Amino acid sequence: MENAFTLLSFGPEGWGLALLQGAWVTISIALATLPFGLALGLAVALGKRSRNPLLRMVSTLYTTVFRGVPELLTLYIIYFGIQILVQKLWSSLGFTSQLEMSPFFAGMVALGVVLAAFSAEVWLGALNSIEKGQREAAAALGLTRFQAFRLIIFPQLMRVALPGLGNNWMVLLKETSLVSVITLQDTMFIATRANVVTKEPFLFFGAAALIYLFFSMISTWGFGKLEDRANRGYVRAR
């Protein structure tokens, strides 16, 4: 037991500070990915409802591909494949310098495009639940399509979509562990390195599990508060 406290301490022999830094990277990449993924997902959902058949086809193909391809493979393609492609294009222009994609940026983009594919279905279901008559009423009042969406549609959209988006966020939190394979020093990267050095897998992987569980509990509480706030007027109306 004393050895465990020593290994998890913040002293020279402990990994406590490194685990905290890894936890910070984990929550940082999740928070950076969330707005990108949700915004792209909303755009894809609107594309699937578009009157343009080409836009509908592209949006449907997007969700089919990124919901079907493993997240780890998507991460590898973006980090290695896109980086090689950009480097070749850069070299073809006559430049000799090396371009490198940061693991954080690659992880954010990879997790974001996957989040967008799943959140698009949540947004689509929420959009389909809003009656067409509300848009027609907004047009009769002289509101532009953007004003109608911002003032009338989007607030209702969030109320319906929040539970599903909360589930997407919880999945995203766990998927951040994948970025450790591209050397981003997140919670899993630090836990794995500590295990290699100390040969204490249960201790450090258990500590990593507690960190993810802590983030999940905070997230569950936070989304619960958001749902209560979004449903205030709706509940009173009933």
Buried (B, 14 or more C-beta within 10 A) or exposed (E): EEEBEEBBEEEEEBBBEBBBBBBEBBBBBBEBBBEBBBEBBBBBBBBBEBEEEEBBEBBBEBBEEBEEBEBEEBBBBBBEEBBEEEBEEBEEEEEEEEEEBEBBBBBBBBBBBBBBBBBBBBBBEBBEEBEEEEBEEBEEEEBEEEEBBEEBBBEBBBBBBBBBBBBBBBBBBEBBBBBBBBEBBBBBBBBBBBBEEBEBEEBBBEBBEEBBEEBBEEBEEEBEEBBEEBBEEEEEEE
